[in-house]
Amino acid sequence: MTLAGFDNLLDQCLGVRAGEQVVLLTDDGTDTEVIERLADGIGRRRAVPIVTRIPLPSLPGSEPPTAVAALMVQASAIVELTSLFIRSSPARRTGTEMGVSHLAIPGMRFGTFRDWRPLP
């Protein structure tokens, strides 16, 4: 089993660097294997994984709880792994206006990464 898909996400999509704080935004529907692999990969890059779980969003763009919204504004990057997009929330908009990287991959399953191989 390869971890290349996770490495690609962290290196190519987000450019995670040592010392950065990366929020993994989850809910009850998030695949725990995805959370664990991303947190491990963030740690291997000497960055800080911050795993936070919110209630299942009721509507796309729902604002997360206040404490989570504060994390989203202060982090270096956010990986949105929730079951439903909250990408249009005020916290996300404020964070990206302040330079926070944001990657939304709601509903992502471990199997999506399992067989990833680079193109020849």
Residue, then its C-alpha position, 0 to 999 in steps of 0.5 A: m500500500t502506497l502513501a504517495g497520494f497523501d504525500n502528493l496532497l501535502d506536498q503538491c497541493l498544500g506545500v506543507r512546511a515545518g512549523e506550520q499548523v494544519v487543521l484537519l476539519t472532520d465530522d462523524g462521517t470522515d474516514t478515520e484512516v484518512i485522518e490518521r494518514l494525513a496527521d502522520g504525514i503532517g507530523r513527518r514534515r515537522a508541521v503540527p496537525i490539529v484534528t478537529r471534529i465538528p457536528l455534521p453540517s446541516l447545509p453547505g457553507s454552514e459556519p463551524p463552532t466559534a472555536v473551530a472558526a478561530l482555528m481556521v483563521q489562524a492556521s497555515a492550512i485547512v484540509e476540509l474532510t467533512s461530509l458536506f462542503i462548508r467551503s463558503s463559510p465566513a470562517r473559510r473566507t476570512g482565513t483565505e483572505m488572510g493567506v490560509s491555504h484551504l483544500a476541500i475534499p469532503g467525503m474522501r475515503f482511504g481507498t481513493f488514495r490506496d492505489w494512487r500512482p504517479l503518471p509515467 
